[in-house]
Amino acid sequence: MPLPPSGNTPWPPPKLNIPHADMDMWRAWYAGDTGHLAQVYGGPASYTRNGIARAFFDVDKRRATGGDELRMFWGQDPSPGQQAAKLHIPIGGDIAEMSANLLWSDVPTVTVDVDSTDKATAASTQAQIGRYLDDRGHAKMREAAELTAGLSNVYLRAVWDTTLRPRPWSDVILANAVVPEWRWGMLAAATVWRELEPLDDAGGVWRLLEYHTPGLIEYGVYKGDHATLGMLMEFSDHHESEFLASRTDSRGRQATGIDRLLITHLPNVLPNRVWDGVPDTAPLGRSDFAGIEPMMDGLDETWSSWMRDLRLGKARVVVPQEMLDTSGPGGGSSFDLDRELFVSVSGFLGDESSLKDSITEIQFAIRVDDHERTAKALRRQILASAGYSAQSYGEEGAVAVTATEVAARKEESLTTRGLKILYQRPALLEHLTTLTMVDVTHCGAKGVDPAAELTASWPQAVQPDPEATARSLSLLESAGAISTYMKVKMRSPELDEPEVLAEVRRIRDDKAQQIPAGDPFNTGGVEEPEEVEPDDDVEPGFDEGQEVEEEPAGGASRPELAA
């Protein structure tokens, strides 16, 4: 849709009320904001300024009329006369952070397909893409991955300003700030919006809308209220939008010079189980928190109960009123717990009572084991339902184990990581292609081919154990079942073909220098080693340690002898 007309246009569009309200709920768990959690589960009366939350209860009658969510721990008001003592365990934020670390602890390797462009251009294009994924770009992609895990999806926007940086960079936009338009499940257009700084105290809400289509951006500034867009204003009417007057035409449009969207959608995982049947929500992602909110609520209740036991378990002493020391008229009475000497007066405490029996100690049991087992069981189930192993959360301790054992313990987390890469890879490659187009069109990049095809591979989440790899190579070499080329490939799978061949030559040269000439059995002769000319034509898979004897005179053939 183009930019909305002036008037009482509801904003955000009502069709997004349900997904935006769920995102608001997930944001409360992700941020660990206890006040926000109390608002989410406390009913519509708990919200005073959050229009999205009020709309949530308007469209979801189950919660507004006393559904299961309203009876959750965070929806209960504290007892009259007592302080609020609810404790929150930020496991939601930990899950989102764990997901981002599994995906973006290292930068994936992005390569240019040499068949899609010439060799020199492929090298320069790949080098420029590496600059997009520098520390800033790497951090921005990790930020997007963490927000995606918690809030179900985000959007990546290619932006540029040569006065700030010489090349374009990535901007992350939260899903509730974008109104998407889908075509066959793909993002065809999008309206990005944000609230501007208020100009007065009259309660007016200023919004800047950007309608993105391939090759064009249309801008509009509106002044309305919390529920409606209001009137379309001039760019010069607000100081945050006045710069657009010189960048756009008379209709508020700006040509991007790129025949594609500047915005890329990045979902967490699909399909979306939460919004089944809600129109235009199928392409949106599914949060890691979807379906586990009651268990996270139960974990908070368990820890709060544990802390309550600690408070009630403090030792207390009950003494009769006669044992209190008075402080004079109007001064009250007190009892000195550090006093060492008390005098018992006959008949003062009764004939059958003693001073010792008159002091009563009260100390409730602290159910440490019960609470700890409950908390561990809840935490383990929360992680399993979110798709992660307890080992990833540190449940199994920090005992040193081999890479094989780590991979076995983290199997569920690694499976979830592989699933998320299926959605991260196409979004990353699409966004990088957009950055190259912007770089060539607006930043003057040279030697960059935006039409080149890209591929991306993520590094291994668990690095192989060097000791186990060495044992495997040793056994294969003893059996004569592996060449030097393959040994280098197994030892360092990250090396490309030229680097592997260069390492094979170095190993061959080292072996040649270690065996003196005239001493084929390496008996320690003192003769100088013979100069060996390097062979540049090393074939992949050829064992550099293999010696081939010359064919004997007479034309008879002899089998080759392996070194």
Long-range contacts (C-beta under 8 A, 24 or more apart in sequence): 1-181, 1-189, 1-191, 1-211, 2-211, 2-218, 3-191, 3-209, 3-211, 3-218, 3-220, 3-232, 3-252, 4-209, 4-220, 4-229, 5-232, 6-222, 6-229, 6-230, 6-231, 6-232, 7-228, 7-229, 7-230, 7-231, 8-228, 8-230, 9-228, 9-229, 10-227, 10-228, 10-229, 11-193, 11-207, 11-222, 11-224, 11-227, 11-228, 11-229, 12-52, 12-176, 12-179, 12-193, 13-179, 14-55, 14-59, 15-279, 15-280, 16-176, 16-179, 17-52, 17-55, 17-56, 17-58, 17-59, 18-56, 18-59, 18-60, 18-275, 18-278, 18-281, 19-152, 19-175, 19-275, 19-278, 19-281, 19-284, 20-52, 20-55, 20-56, 20-176, 21-52, 21-53, 21-55, 21-56, 21-59, 21-60, 22-56, 22-152, 22-274, 22-275, 22-287, 22-290, 23-151, 23-152, 23-175, 23-176, 23-287, 24-50, 24-52, 24-53, 24-56, 24-176, 25-56, 25-293, 26-92, 26-150, 26-151, 26-152, 26-287, 26-289, 26-290, 27-150, 27-151, 29-92, 29-93, 29-150, 29-289, 29-293, 29-296, 30-92, 30-93, 30-96, 30-150, 30-151, 30-289, 31-93, 32-88, 32-90, 32-92, 32-93, 34-74, 34-86, 34-88, 37-74, 37-88, 38-74, 38-75, 40-74, 41-69, 41-70, 41-72, 41-74, 41-75, 41-297, 42-70, 42-74, 42-75, 42-77, 43-70, 43-75, 49-226, 51-226, 51-227, 52-176, 68-294, 72-293, 72-294, 72-297, 73-297, 73-298, 73-300, 73-301, 73-304, 74-297, 74-300, 85-304, 85-307, 85-308, 85-311, 86-300, 86-304, 87-300, 87-303, 87-304, 87-307, 88-300, 89-296, 89-299, 89-300, 89-303, 91-296, 91-299, 91-379, 91-382, 92-150, 92-289, 92-296, 93-150, 94-393, 95-149, 95-150, 95-288, 95-289, 95-382, 95-383, 95-386, 95-388, 96-146, 96-147, 96-149, 96-150, 96-288, 97-146, 98-388, 98-392, 98-393, 98-413, 99-145, 99-146, 99-149, 99-288, 99-388, 99-416, 99-420, 100-142, 100-143, 100-145, 100-146, 100-149, 101-142, 102-392, 102-413, 102-414, 102-416, 102-417, 102-420, 102-461, 103-142, 103-145, 103-417, 103-420, 103-421, 103-424, 103-458, 104-138, 104-141, 104-142, 104-145, 106-458, 106-459, 107-133, 107-138, 108-425, 108-428, 108-456, 108-457, 108-458, 108-459, 109-456, 109-457, 109-459, 110-428, 110-429, 110-432, 110-454, 110-455, 110-456, 111-454, 111-455, 111-456, 111-457, 112-449, 112-452, 112-453, 112-454, 113-452, 113-453, 113-454, 113-455, 115-453, 116-449, 116-451, 116-452, 116-453, 117-449, 117-451, 117-452, 120-447, 121-447, 121-448, 121-449, 121-452, 122-449, 122-452, 124-446, 124-447, 124-448, 125-436, 125-447, 125-448, 125-449, 125-452, 128-167, 128-436, 128-439, 128-445, 128-447, 128-448, 129-432, 129-435, 129-436, 129-454, 131-167, 132-167, 132-168, 132-169, 132-170, 132-432, 132-435, 133-432, 136-169, 137-169, 137-170, 140-169, 140-170, 140-171, 140-172, 141-170, 141-428, 143-172, 144-170, 144-172, 144-266, 145-420, 145-424, 147-172, 147-174, 148-266, 148-267, 148-268, 148-285, 149-268, 149-287, 149-288, 149-420, 150-287, 150-288, 150-289, 151-175, 151-176, 151-287, 152-267, 152-268, 152-272, 152-284, 152-285, 152-286, 152-287, 152-290, 153-265, 153-266, 153-267, 153-268, 153-284, 153-285, 154-266, 155-190, 155-192, 155-263, 155-264, 155-265, 155-266, 156-263, 156-264, 156-266, 156-427, 156-431, 157-192, 157-262, 157-263, 157-264, 158-262, 158-263, 158-431, 158-434, 158-435, 158-438, 159-262, 160-438, 160-439, 160-442, 160-443, 162-442, 162-443, 166-443, 167-435, 167-439, 167-443, 167-445, 168-435, 168-438, 168-439, 168-442, 168-443, 169-435, 170-431, 170-435, 173-263, 175-284, 178-263, 180-265, 180-280, 180-283, 182-280, 182-282, 182-283, 185-282, 185-283, 186-283, 187-261, 187-263, 187-264, 187-265, 187-283, 188-261, 189-213, 189-261, 190-261, 190-263, 192-263, 196-221, 196-238, 196-240, 196-241, 197-238, 197-239, 197-240, 199-238, 204-230, 205-230, 206-233, 206-238, 208-238, 208-240, 208-241, 212-261, 212-262, 212-263, 213-261, 214-258, 214-259, 214-260, 214-261, 215-255, 215-256, 215-257, 215-258, 215-259, 215-260, 216-253, 216-254, 216-255, 216-256, 217-253, 217-254, 217-256, 217-262, 218-251, 218-252, 218-253, 218-254, 219-244, 219-248, 219-252, 219-253, 219-254, 220-252, 256-441, 257-441, 257-442, 258-434, 258-437, 258-438, 258-441, 260-434, 260-437, 261-434, 262-434, 262-438, 264-427, 264-430, 264-431, 264-434, 265-427, 266-423, 266-424, 266-427, 267-423, 267-427, 268-420, 268-423, 269-419, 269-420, 269-423, 270-423, 285-423, 288-386, 288-387, 289-386, 291-385, 292-382, 292-385, 292-386, 295-378, 295-381, 295-382, 295-385, 296-382, 298-378, 299-375, 299-378, 299-379, 299-382, 302-371, 302-374, 302-375, 302-378, 303-371, 303-375, 305-371, 306-367, 306-368, 306-371, 306-372, 306-375, 309-364, 309-365, 309-366, 309-367, 309-371, 310-366, 312-364, 313-363, 313-364, 313-365, 313-366, 314-363, 315-361, 315-362, 315-363, 316-361, 316-362, 316-363, 317-359, 317-360, 317-361, 317-362, 318-359, 318-360, 318-361, 318-362, 319-358, 319-359, 319-360, 320-349, 320-358, 322-348, 322-349, 323-358, 323-359, 384-412, 387-412, 387-413, 387-415, 387-416, 387-419, 388-412, 388-413, 388-416, 389-413, 402-465, 402-467, 402-468, 403-462, 403-463, 403-464, 403-465, 403-468, 404-465, 404-468, 406-462, 407-462, 410-461, 410-462, 413-461, 414-461, 414-462, 417-461, 421-458, 425-456, 425-458, 428-456, 429-454, 429-455, 429-456, 459-494, 480-562, 483-541, 483-542, 483-543, 483-544, 484-508, 484-542, 484-543, 484-544, 484-545, 485-538, 485-540, 485-541, 485-542, 485-543, 485-544, 486-541, 497-540, 500-540, 501-538, 501-540, 504-538, 504-544, 505-534, 505-535, 505-538, 505-544, 507-544, 507-545, 508-535, 508-544, 508-545, 509-534, 511-544, 511-545
